[in-house]
């Protein structure tokens, strides 16, 4: 199945602690159905010092389940579902079902 959410997409969180937050997808983990979104689900971890890193308390984005995010409609900025259609060149492209506007550039 083709990926509905890809790296670089603008998404909105639809459920959980960060509901309503918008951000860019930094990483997609298809094996676990999870995505890492910039500024969402930020956690702190204690890092032991190593030769390269001084250690301390580090903050980073933890992955969230892909079902808890939705693509942001390029036209009005609200959450939308994603559909697929073939363009005039025969390529399969994603589009926002809310407005019909193309997501892929």
Biopython code that builds the backbone (N, CA, C, O; Angstrom):
import numpy as np
from Bio.PDB.StructureBuilder import StructureBuilder

atoms = [
    (1, "UNK", "N", (0.837, -1.193, 0.000)),
    (1, "UNK", "CA", (0.000, 0.000, 0.000)),
    (1, "UNK", "C", (0.879, 1.253, 0.000)),
    (1, "UNK", "O", (1.925, 1.289, 0.647)),
    (2, "UNK", "N", (0.449, 2.256, -0.717)),
    (2, "UNK", "CA", (1.203, 3.504, -0.790)),
    (2, "UNK", "C", (1.077, 4.268, 0.520)),
    (2, "UNK", "O", (0.065, 4.180, 1.216)),
    (3, "UNK", "N", (2.120, 5.017, 0.840)),
    (3, "UNK", "CA", (2.142, 5.775, 2.094)),
    (3, "UNK", "C", (1.268, 7.010, 1.973)),
    (3, "UNK", "O", (1.398, 7.775, 1.018)),
    (4, "UNK", "N", (0.381, 7.207, 2.932)),
    (4, "UNK", "CA", (-0.461, 8.395, 2.929)),
    (4, "UNK", "C", (0.221, 9.563, 3.612)),
    (4, "UNK", "O", (-0.053, 10.718, 3.288)),
    (5, "UNK", "N", (1.114, 9.274, 4.560)),
    (5, "UNK", "CA", (1.875, 10.319, 5.248)),
    (5, "UNK", "C", (3.342, 10.095, 4.929)),
    (5, "UNK", "O", (3.863, 8.992, 5.095)),
    (6, "UNK", "N", (4.005, 11.152, 4.469)),
    (6, "UNK", "CA", (5.411, 11.051, 4.089)),
    (6, "UNK", "C", (6.241, 12.092, 4.834)),
    (6, "UNK", "O", (5.708, 13.048, 5.396)),
    (7, "UNK", "N", (7.545, 11.886, 4.825)),
    (7, "UNK", "CA", (8.475, 12.824, 5.442)),
    (7, "UNK", "C", (8.318, 14.191, 4.776)),
    (7, "UNK", "O", (8.263, 14.294, 3.551)),
    (8, "UNK", "N", (8.248, 15.240, 5.600)),
    (8, "UNK", "CA", (8.107, 16.589, 5.078)),
    (8, "UNK", "C", (6.673, 17.092, 5.017)),
    (8, "UNK", "O", (6.451, 18.279, 4.779)),
    (9, "UNK", "N", (5.685, 16.209, 5.227)),
    (9, "UNK", "CA", (4.276, 16.618, 5.204)),
    (9, "UNK", "C", (3.941, 17.467, 6.427)),
    (9, "UNK", "O", (4.510, 17.265, 7.499)),
    (10, "UNK", "N", (3.015, 18.419, 6.266)),
    (10, "UNK", "CA", (2.464, 19.170, 7.393)),
    (10, "UNK", "C", (1.281, 18.368, 7.912)),
    (10, "UNK", "O", (0.364, 18.050, 7.155)),
    (11, "UNK", "N", (1.296, 18.037, 9.209)),
    (11, "UNK", "CA", (0.222, 17.247, 9.808)),
    (11, "UNK", "C", (-0.309, 17.942, 11.050)),
    (11, "UNK", "O", (0.335, 18.825, 11.616)),
    (12, "UNK", "N", (-1.503, 17.520, 11.460)),
    (12, "UNK", "CA", (-2.112, 17.994, 12.706)),
    (12, "UNK", "C", (-2.389, 16.767, 13.566)),
    (12, "UNK", "O", (-2.819, 15.733, 13.056)),
    (13, "UNK", "N", (-2.143, 16.878, 14.866)),
    (13, "UNK", "CA", (-2.374, 15.769, 15.788)),
    (13, "UNK", "C", (-3.857, 15.745, 16.141)),
    (13, "UNK", "O", (-4.413, 16.758, 16.564)),
    (14, "UNK", "N", (-4.501, 14.583, 15.968)),
    (14, "UNK", "CA", (-5.950, 14.479, 16.165)),
    (14, "UNK", "C", (-6.329, 13.879, 17.511)),
    (14, "UNK", "O", (-7.491, 13.965, 17.908)),
    (15, "UNK", "N", (-5.376, 13.268, 18.230)),
    (15, "UNK", "CA", (-5.703, 12.634, 19.511)),
    (15, "UNK", "C", (-4.484, 12.634, 20.411)),
    (15, "UNK", "O", (-3.346, 12.698, 19.945)),
    (16, "UNK", "N", (-4.742, 12.562, 21.710)),
    (16, "UNK", "CA", (-3.661, 12.442, 22.673)),
    (16, "UNK", "C", (-3.296, 13.753, 23.344)),
    (16, "UNK", "O", (-4.019, 14.744, 23.244)),
    (17, "UNK", "N", (-2.164, 13.741, 24.027)),
    (17, "UNK", "CA", (-1.712, 14.863, 24.837)),
    (17, "UNK", "C", (-1.460, 16.119, 24.005)),
    (17, "UNK", "O", (-1.661, 17.230, 24.494)),
    (18, "UNK", "N", (-1.023, 15.959, 22.760)),
    (18, "UNK", "CA", (-0.691, 17.085, 21.899)),
    (18, "UNK", "C", (-1.766, 17.363, 20.848)),
    (18, "UNK", "O", (-1.463, 17.877, 19.771)),
    (19, "UNK", "N", (-3.017, 17.025, 21.158)),
    (19, "UNK", "CA", (-4.118, 17.209, 20.209)),
    (19, "UNK", "C", (-4.196, 18.659, 19.743)),
    (19, "UNK", "O", (-4.152, 19.586, 20.553)),
    (20, "UNK", "N", (-4.312, 18.846, 18.422)),
    (20, "UNK", "CA", (-4.410, 20.177, 17.843)),
    (20, "UNK", "C", (-3.082, 20.761, 17.398)),
    (20, "UNK", "O", (-3.058, 21.767, 16.689)),
    (21, "UNK", "N", (-1.973, 20.148, 17.801)),
    (21, "UNK", "CA", (-0.658, 20.673, 17.432)),
    (21, "UNK", "C", (-0.355, 20.360, 15.968)),
    (21, "UNK", "O", (-0.656, 19.272, 15.477)),
    (22, "UNK", "N", (0.246, 21.333, 15.281)),
    (22, "UNK", "CA", (0.642, 21.142, 13.889)),
    (22, "UNK", "C", (2.151, 21.073, 13.811)),
    (22, "UNK", "O", (2.849, 21.718, 14.592)),
    (23, "UNK", "N", (2.652, 20.299, 12.876)),
    (23, "UNK", "CA", (4.097, 20.198, 12.699)),
    (23, "UNK", "C", (4.439, 19.442, 11.440)),
    (23, "UNK", "O", (3.570, 18.924, 10.739)),
    (24, "UNK", "N", (5.730, 19.392, 11.174)),
    (24, "UNK", "CA", (6.234, 18.703, 9.989)),
    (24, "UNK", "C", (6.703, 17.305, 10.367)),
    (24, "UNK", "O", (7.298, 17.110, 11.427)),
    (25, "UNK", "N", (6.434, 16.328, 9.498)),
    (25, "UNK", "CA", (6.870, 14.956, 9.735)),
    (25, "UNK", "C", (8.372, 14.893, 9.500)),
    (25, "UNK", "O", (8.850, 15.200, 8.408)),
    (26, "UNK", "N", (9.127, 14.488, 10.545)),
    (26, "UNK", "CA", (10.576, 14.374, 10.448)),
    (26, "UNK", "C", (10.998, 12.977, 10.013)),
    (26, "UNK", "O", (12.014, 12.806, 9.339)),
    (27, "UNK", "N", (10.201, 11.971, 10.409)),
    (27, "UNK", "CA", (10.578, 10.583, 10.138)),
    (27, "UNK", "C", (9.326, 9.720, 10.131)),
    (27, "UNK", "O", (8.416, 9.931, 10.933)),
    (28, "UNK", "N", (9.279, 8.754, 9.233)),
    (28, "UNK", "CA", (8.184, 7.796, 9.183)),
    (28, "UNK", "C", (8.762, 6.421, 9.471)),
    (28, "UNK", "O", (9.779, 6.038, 8.894)),
    (29, "UNK", "N", (8.109, 5.669, 10.373)),
    (29, "UNK", "CA", (8.550, 4.315, 10.723)),
    (29, "UNK", "C", (7.438, 3.357, 10.284)),
    (29, "UNK", "O", (6.570, 3.017, 11.088)),
    (30, "UNK", "N", (7.451, 2.913, 9.009)),
    (30, "UNK", "CA", (6.337, 2.118, 8.487)),
    (30, "UNK", "C", (6.170, 0.759, 9.177)),
    (30, "UNK", "O", (5.051, 0.252, 9.266)),
    (31, "UNK", "N", (7.250, 0.170, 9.660)),
    (31, "UNK", "CA", (7.160, -1.140, 10.302)),
    (31, "UNK", "C", (6.331, -1.083, 11.578)),
    (31, "UNK", "O", (5.693, -2.067, 11.951)),
    (32, "UNK", "N", (6.338, 0.066, 12.246)),
    (32, "UNK", "CA", (5.603, 0.229, 13.501)),
    (32, "UNK", "C", (4.375, 1.119, 13.343)),
    (32, "UNK", "O", (3.674, 1.367, 14.324)),
    (33, "UNK", "N", (4.092, 1.609, 12.125)),
    (33, "UNK", "CA", (2.984, 2.543, 11.862)),
    (33, "UNK", "C", (3.093, 3.782, 12.738)),
    (33, "UNK", "O", (2.104, 4.218, 13.327)),
    (34, "UNK", "N", (4.285, 4.348, 12.823)),
    (34, "UNK", "CA", (4.513, 5.517, 13.659)),
    (34, "UNK", "C", (5.214, 6.615, 12.868)),
    (34, "UNK", "O", (5.892, 6.354, 11.874)),
    (35, "UNK", "N", (5.032, 7.866, 13.341)),
    (35, "UNK", "CA", (5.708, 9.014, 12.740)),
    (35, "UNK", "C", (6.301, 9.880, 13.836)),
    (35, "UNK", "O", (5.808, 9.897, 14.963)),
    (36, "UNK", "N", (7.368, 10.602, 13.496)),
    (36, "UNK", "CA", (7.970, 11.575, 14.394)),
    (36, "UNK", "C", (7.620, 12.946, 13.833)),
    (36, "UNK", "O", (7.948, 13.263, 12.689)),
    (37, "UNK", "N", (6.944, 13.765, 14.658)),
    (37, "UNK", "CA", (6.489, 15.082, 14.225)),
    (37, "UNK", "C", (7.248, 16.145, 15.013)),
    (37, "UNK", "O", (7.414, 16.034, 16.228)),
    (38, "UNK", "N", (7.707, 17.178, 14.301)),
    (38, "UNK", "CA", (8.494, 18.243, 14.917)),
    (38, "UNK", "C", (7.691, 18.972, 15.992)),
    (38, "UNK", "O", (6.604, 19.483, 15.725)),
    (39, "UNK", "N", (8.238, 19.017, 17.215)),
    (39, "UNK", "CA", (7.615, 19.746, 18.311)),
    (39, "UNK", "C", (6.468, 19.031, 18.993)),
    (39, "UNK", "O", (5.803, 19.618, 19.846)),
    (40, "UNK", "N", (6.216, 17.772, 18.639)),
    (40, "UNK", "CA", (5.095, 17.014, 19.192)),
    (40, "UNK", "C", (5.630, 15.808, 19.958)),
    (40, "UNK", "O", (6.574, 15.155, 19.513)),
    (41, "UNK", "N", (5.026, 15.513, 21.112)),
    (41, "UNK", "CA", (5.420, 14.383, 21.957)),
    (41, "UNK", "C", (6.881, 14.497, 22.379)),
    (41, "UNK", "O", (7.650, 13.543, 22.266)),
    (42, "UNK", "N", (7.247, 15.675, 22.865)),
    (42, "UNK", "CA", (8.623, 15.927, 23.288)),
    (42, "UNK", "C", (8.844, 15.286, 24.653)),
    (42, "UNK", "O", (8.085, 15.521, 25.593)),
    (43, "UNK", "N", (9.893, 14.472, 24.748)),
    (43, "UNK", "CA", (10.214, 13.773, 25.991)),
    (43, "UNK", "C", (11.636, 14.108, 26.408)),
    (43, "UNK", "O", (12.451, 14.542, 25.593)),
    (44, "UNK", "N", (11.924, 13.898, 27.696)),
    (44, "UNK", "CA", (13.274, 14.117, 28.211)),
    (44, "UNK", "C", (13.871, 12.777, 28.600)),
    (44, "UNK", "O", (13.203, 11.936, 29.200)),
    (45, "UNK", "N", (15.132, 12.589, 28.254)),
    (45, "UNK", "CA", (15.835, 11.362, 28.583)),
    (45, "UNK", "C", (17.184, 11.714, 29.211)),
    (45, "UNK", "O", (17.839, 12.670, 28.796)),
    (46, "UNK", "N", (17.586, 10.944, 30.202)),
    (46, "UNK", "CA", (18.887, 11.126, 30.829)),
    (46, "UNK", "C", (19.929, 10.386, 29.996)),
    (46, "UNK", "O", (19.835, 9.176, 29.794)),
    (47, "UNK", "N", (20.927, 11.135, 29.515)),
    (47, "UNK", "CA", (21.959, 10.565, 28.648)),
    (47, "UNK", "C", (23.270, 10.457, 29.416)),
    (47, "UNK", "O", (23.753, 11.439, 29.978)),
    (48, "UNK", "N", (23.836, 9.266, 29.434)),
    (48, "UNK", "CA", (25.123, 9.063, 30.092)),
    (48, "UNK", "C", (26.226, 9.685, 29.230)),
    (48, "UNK", "O", (26.172, 9.590, 28.004)),
    (49, "UNK", "N", (27.219, 10.316, 29.851)),
    (49, "UNK", "CA", (28.299, 10.911, 29.053)),
    (49, "UNK", "C", (29.082, 9.856, 28.275)),
    (49, "UNK", "O", (29.295, 8.740, 28.748)),
    (50, "UNK", "N", (29.501, 10.235, 27.080)),
    (50, "UNK", "CA", (30.358, 9.376, 26.270)),
    (50, "UNK", "C", (31.544, 10.205, 25.789)),
    (50, "UNK", "O", (31.662, 11.377, 26.148)),
    (51, "UNK", "N", (32.420, 9.616, 24.983)),
    (51, "UNK", "CA", (33.577, 10.357, 24.493)),
    (51, "UNK", "C", (33.158, 11.515, 23.589)),
    (51, "UNK", "O", (33.820, 12.553, 23.555)),
    (52, "UNK", "N", (32.056, 11.334, 22.857)),
    (52, "UNK", "CA", (31.611, 12.353, 21.910)),
    (52, "UNK", "C", (30.623, 13.343, 22.539)),
    (52, "UNK", "O", (30.558, 14.502, 22.127)),
    (53, "UNK", "N", (29.858, 12.889, 23.531)),
    (53, "UNK", "CA", (28.739, 13.671, 24.049)),
    (53, "UNK", "C", (28.906, 13.893, 25.554)),
    (53, "UNK", "O", (29.233, 12.956, 26.281)),
    (54, "UNK", "N", (28.685, 15.119, 26.027)),
    (54, "UNK", "CA", (28.864, 15.363, 27.461)),
    (54, "UNK", "C", (27.770, 14.759, 28.346)),
    (54, "UNK", "O", (27.929, 14.694, 29.565)),
    (55, "UNK", "N", (26.670, 14.321, 27.746)),
    (55, "UNK", "CA", (25.587, 13.740, 28.531)),
    (55, "UNK", "C", (24.653, 14.800, 29.073)),
    (55, "UNK", "O", (24.664, 15.940, 28.610)),
    (56, "UNK", "N", (23.843, 14.427, 30.057)),
    (56, "UNK", "CA", (22.882, 15.348, 30.651)),
    (56, "UNK", "C", (21.466, 14.958, 30.272)),
    (56, "UNK", "O", (21.226, 13.848, 29.797)),
    (57, "UNK", "N", (20.525, 15.874, 30.483)),
    (57, "UNK", "CA", (19.124, 15.615, 30.163)),
    (57, "UNK", "C", (18.852, 16.138, 28.761)),
    (57, "UNK", "O", (18.949, 17.339, 28.506)),
    (58, "UNK", "N", (18.509, 15.227, 27.851)),
    (58, "UNK", "CA", (18.271, 15.569, 26.452)),
    (58, "UNK", "C", (16.774, 15.546, 26.165)),
    (58, "UNK", "O", (16.047, 14.699, 26.687)),
    (59, "UNK", "N", (16.316, 16.482, 25.332)),
    (59, "UNK", "CA", (14.919, 16.483, 24.900)),
    (59, "UNK", "C", (14.869, 16.135, 23.422)),
    (59, "UNK", "O", (15.694, 16.602, 22.637)),
    (60, "UNK", "N", (13.887, 15.303, 23.042)),
    (60, "UNK", "CA", (13.707, 14.953, 21.645)),
    (60, "UNK", "C", (12.271, 14.517, 21.424)),
    (60, "UNK", "O", (11.541, 14.245, 22.376)),
    (61, "UNK", "N", (11.870, 14.452, 20.161)),
    (61, "UNK", "CA", (10.517, 14.048, 19.806)),
    (61, "UNK", "C", (10.432, 12.525, 19.743)),
    (61, "UNK", "O", (11.220, 11.876, 19.056)),
    (62, "UNK", "N", (9.469, 11.968, 20.468)),
    (62, "UNK", "CA", (9.229, 10.527, 20.417)),
    (62, "UNK", "C", (8.177, 10.249, 19.346)),
    (62, "UNK", "O", (7.358, 11.118, 19.047)),
    (63, "UNK", "N", (8.188, 9.039, 18.761)),
    (63, "UNK", "CA", (7.203, 8.721, 17.719)),
    (63, "UNK", "C", (5.790, 8.610, 18.274)),
    (63, "UNK", "O", (5.591, 8.206, 19.419)),
    (64, "UNK", "N", (4.803, 8.976, 17.445)),
    (64, "UNK", "CA", (3.395, 8.785, 17.781)),
    (64, "UNK", "C", (2.755, 7.935, 16.696)),
    (64, "UNK", "O", (3.261, 7.860, 15.577)),
    (65, "UNK", "N", (1.648, 7.300, 17.028)),
    (65, "UNK", "CA", (1.004, 6.405, 16.071)),
    (65, "UNK", "C", (0.426, 7.197, 14.912)),
    (65, "UNK", "O", (-0.090, 8.301, 15.087)),
    (66, "UNK", "N", (0.521, 6.614, 13.728)),
    (66, "UNK", "CA", (0.107, 7.304, 12.503)),
    (66, "UNK", "C", (-1.395, 7.575, 12.473)),
    (66, "UNK", "O", (-1.849, 8.477, 11.769)),
    (67, "UNK", "N", (-2.175, 6.793, 13.241)),
    (67, "UNK", "CA", (-3.624, 7.010, 13.276)),
    (67, "UNK", "C", (-3.981, 8.271, 14.060)),
    (67, "UNK", "O", (-5.114, 8.745, 13.976)),
    (68, "UNK", "N", (-3.039, 8.820, 14.816)),
    (68, "UNK", "CA", (-3.297, 10.021, 15.615)),
    (68, "UNK", "C", (-2.893, 11.309, 14.913)),
    (68, "UNK", "O", (-2.910, 12.378, 15.524)),
    (69, "UNK", "N", (-2.528, 11.220, 13.628)),
    (69, "UNK", "CA", (-2.216, 12.424, 12.860)),
    (69, "UNK", "C", (-3.041, 12.437, 11.583)),
    (69, "UNK", "O", (-3.459, 11.392, 11.084)),
    (70, "UNK", "N", (-3.270, 13.648, 11.061)),
    (70, "UNK", "CA", (-3.961, 13.814, 9.787)),
    (70, "UNK", "C", (-3.230, 14.881, 8.989)),
    (70, "UNK", "O", (-2.679, 15.827, 9.553)),
    (71, "UNK", "N", (-3.230, 14.721, 7.685)),
    (71, "UNK", "CA", (-2.593, 15.698, 6.801)),
    (71, "UNK", "C", (-3.348, 17.027, 6.904)),
    (71, "UNK", "O", (-4.573, 17.045, 7.023)),
    (72, "UNK", "N", (-2.606, 18.137, 6.857)),
    (72, "UNK", "CA", (-3.219, 19.465, 6.860)),
    (72, "UNK", "C", (-3.572, 19.827, 5.420)),
    (72, "UNK", "O", (-2.735, 19.740, 4.521)),
    (73, "UNK", "N", (-4.835, 20.238, 5.214)),
    (73, "UNK", "CA", (-5.292, 20.638, 3.884)),
    (73, "UNK", "C", (-4.517, 21.877, 3.440)),
    (73, "UNK", "O", (-4.478, 22.865, 4.174)),
    (74, "UNK", "N", (-3.896, 21.850, 2.252)),
    (74, "UNK", "CA", (-3.123, 23.004, 1.810)),
    (74, "UNK", "C", (-3.980, 24.260, 1.589)),
    (74, "UNK", "O", (-3.449, 25.370, 1.613)),
    (75, "UNK", "N", (-5.286, 24.104, 1.377)),
    (75, "UNK", "CA", (-6.140, 25.254, 1.091)),
    (75, "UNK", "C", (-6.580, 25.982, 2.364)),
    (75, "UNK", "O", (-6.445, 27.203, 2.450)),
    (76, "UNK", "N", (-7.115, 25.232, 3.374)),
    (76, "UNK", "CA", (-7.663, 25.920, 4.551)),
    (76, "UNK", "C", (-6.970, 25.586, 5.870)),
    (76, "UNK", "O", (-7.349, 26.127, 6.909)),
    (77, "UNK", "N", (-5.961, 24.705, 5.855)),
    (77, "UNK", "CA", (-5.198, 24.427, 7.068)),
    (77, "UNK", "C", (-5.878, 23.519, 8.069)),
    (77, "UNK", "O", (-5.420, 23.409, 9.206)),
    (78, "UNK", "N", (-6.977, 22.853, 7.669)),
    (78, "UNK", "CA", (-7.672, 21.927, 8.562)),
    (78, "UNK", "C", (-7.315, 20.488, 8.204)),
    (78, "UNK", "O", (-6.761, 20.219, 7.138)),
    (79, "UNK", "N", (-7.643, 19.565, 9.115)),
    (79, "UNK", "CA", (-7.323, 18.154, 8.901)),
    (79, "UNK", "C", (-8.131, 17.591, 7.738)),
    (79, "UNK", "O", (-9.302, 17.922, 7.555)),
    (80, "UNK", "N", (-7.479, 16.731, 6.954)),
    (80, "UNK", "CA", (-8.150, 16.116, 5.812)),
    (80, "UNK", "C", (-7.691, 14.677, 5.650)),
    (80, "UNK", "O", (-6.618, 14.291, 6.115)),
    (81, "UNK", "N", (-8.527, 13.890, 4.979)),
    (81, "UNK", "CA", (-8.135, 12.544, 4.597)),
    (81, "UNK", "C", (-7.387, 12.635, 3.273)),
    (81, "UNK", "O", (-7.441, 13.650, 2.579)),
    (82, "UNK", "N", (-6.689, 11.555, 2.937)),
    (82, "UNK", "CA", (-5.864, 11.547, 1.740)),
    (82, "UNK", "C", (-6.416, 10.542, 0.743)),
    (82, "UNK", "O", (-6.751, 9.411, 1.098)),
    (83, "UNK", "N", (-6.504, 10.975, -0.514)),
    (83, "UNK", "CA", (-6.903, 10.088, -1.594)),
    (83, "UNK", "C", (-5.808, 10.014, -2.633)),
    (83, "UNK", "O", (-4.850, 10.786, -2.591)),
    (84, "UNK", "N", (-5.945, 9.088, -3.566)),
    (84, "UNK", "CA", (-4.962, 8.926, -4.638)),
    (84, "UNK", "C", (-5.656, 9.040, -5.979)),
    (84, "UNK", "O", (-6.768, 8.546, -6.161)),
    (85, "UNK", "N", (-4.985, 9.701, -6.922)),
    (85, "UNK", "CA", (-5.458, 9.716, -8.298)),
    (85, "UNK", "C", (-4.254, 9.806, -9.223)),
    (85, "UNK", "O", (-3.178, 10.249, -8.823)),
    (86, "UNK", "N", (-4.449, 9.382, -10.453)),
    (86, "UNK", "CA", (-3.361, 9.465, -11.418)),
    (86, "UNK", "C", (-3.483, 10.772, -12.189)),
    (86, "UNK", "O", (-4.571, 11.149, -12.625)),
    (87, "UNK", "N", (-2.350, 11.459, -12.353)),
    (87, "UNK", "CA", (-2.368, 12.739, -13.062)),
    (87, "UNK", "C", (-2.260, 12.512, -14.568)),
    (87, "UNK", "O", (-2.268, 11.372, -15.031)),
    (88, "UNK", "N", (-2.158, 13.603, -15.330)),
    (88, "UNK", "CA", (-2.132, 13.507, -16.791)),
    (88, "UNK", "C", (-0.880, 12.813, -17.330)),
    (88, "UNK", "O", (-0.857, 12.371, -18.479)),
    (89, "UNK", "N", (0.167, 12.718, -16.494)),
    (89, "UNK", "CA", (1.404, 12.042, -16.913)),
    (89, "UNK", "C", (1.424, 10.572, -16.497)),
    (89, "UNK", "O", (2.404, 9.870, -16.746)),
    (90, "UNK", "N", (0.344, 10.103, -15.865)),
    (90, "UNK", "CA", (0.263, 8.708, -15.447)),
    (90, "UNK", "C", (0.880, 8.434, -14.093)),
    (90, "UNK", "O", (1.004, 7.275, -13.698)),
    (91, "UNK", "N", (1.271, 9.472, -13.369)),
    (91, "UNK", "CA", (1.852, 9.281, -12.034)),
    (91, "UNK", "C", (0.746, 9.257, -10.985)),
    (91, "UNK", "O", (-0.260, 9.956, -11.105)),
    (92, "UNK", "N", (0.952, 8.438, -9.955)),
    (92, "UNK", "CA", (-0.006, 8.351, -8.846)),
    (92, "UNK", "C", (0.311, 9.470, -7.858)),
    (92, "UNK", "O", (1.415, 9.524, -7.315)),
    (93, "UNK", "N", (-0.651, 10.364, -7.621)),
    (93, "UNK", "CA", (-0.423, 11.487, -6.717)),
    (93, "UNK", "C", (-1.445, 11.478, -5.591)),
    (93, "UNK", "O", (-2.534, 10.919, -5.723)),
    (94, "UNK", "N", (-1.075, 12.109, -4.478)),
    (94, "UNK", "CA", (-1.978, 12.231, -3.338)),
    (94, "UNK", "C", (-2.746, 13.537, -3.440)),
    (94, "UNK", "O", (-2.222, 14.541, -3.923)),
    (95, "UNK", "N", (-4.005, 13.516, -2.978)),
    (95, "UNK", "CA", (-4.784, 14.750, -2.946)),
    (95, "UNK", "C", (-5.602, 14.802, -1.665)),
    (95, "UNK", "O", (-5.911, 13.773, -1.065)),
    (96, "UNK", "N", (-5.950, 16.032, -1.251)),
    (96, "UNK", "CA", (-6.749, 16.245, -0.049)),
    (96, "UNK", "C", (-8.209, 16.013, -0.398)),
    (96, "UNK", "O", (-8.746, 16.671, -1.289)),
    (97, "UNK", "N", (-8.856, 15.085, 0.295)),
    (97, "UNK", "CA", (-10.258, 14.788, 0.016)),
    (97, "UNK", "C", (-11.169, 15.932, 0.414)),
    (97, "UNK", "O", (-12.271, 16.065, -0.119)),
    (98, "UNK", "N", (-10.718, 16.763, 1.352)),
    (98, "UNK", "CA", (-11.534, 17.886, 1.819)),
    (98, "UNK", "C", (-11.734, 18.935, 0.723)),
    (98, "UNK", "O", (-12.848, 19.411, 0.503)),
    (99, "UNK", "N", (-10.637, 19.292, 0.036)),
    (99, "UNK", "CA", (-10.696, 20.362, -0.966)),
    (99, "UNK", "C", (-10.450, 19.875, -2.382)),
    (99, "UNK", "O", (-10.749, 20.594, -3.336)),
    (100, "UNK", "N", (-9.913, 18.672, -2.544)),
    (100, "UNK", "CA", (-9.569, 18.163, -3.870)),
    (100, "UNK", "C", (-8.217, 18.650, -4.365)),
    (100, "UNK", "O", (-7.812, 18.325, -5.481)),
    (101, "UNK", "N", (-7.513, 19.432, -3.543)),
    (101, "UNK", "CA", (-6.234, 19.986, -3.955)),
    (101, "UNK", "C", (-5.123, 18.955, -3.819)),
    (101, "UNK", "O", (-5.159, 18.122, -2.913)),
    (102, "UNK", "N", (-4.146, 19.002, -4.702)),
    (102, "UNK", "CA", (-3.033, 18.050, -4.707)),
    (102, "UNK", "C", (-2.102, 18.322, -3.523)),
    (102, "UNK", "O", (-1.822, 19.476, -3.200)),
    (103, "UNK", "N", (-1.625, 17.255, -2.881)),
    (103, "UNK", "CA", (-0.681, 17.378, -1.763)),
    (103, "UNK", "C", (0.738, 17.280, -2.299)),
    (103, "UNK", "O", (1.616, 18.025, -1.865)),
    (104, "UNK", "N", (0.974, 16.359, -3.248)),
    (104, "UNK", "CA", (2.295, 16.206, -3.844)),
    (104, "UNK", "C", (2.570, 17.363, -4.786)),
    (104, "UNK", "O", (1.701, 17.786, -5.548)),
    (105, "UNK", "N", (3.800, 17.870, -4.719)),
    (105, "UNK", "CA", (4.157, 19.012, -5.578)),
    (105, "UNK", "C", (4.832, 18.523, -6.833)),
    (105, "UNK", "O", (5.210, 19.328, -7.685)),
]
sb = StructureBuilder()
sb.init_structure("model")
sb.init_model(0)
sb.init_chain("A")
sb.init_seg("    ")
for serial, (resi, resn, name, xyz) in enumerate(atoms, 1):
    if name == "N":
        sb.init_residue(resn, " ", resi, " ")
    sb.init_atom(name, np.array(xyz, "f"), 0.0, 1.0, " ", f" {name:<3s}", serial, name[0])
structure = sb.get_structure()
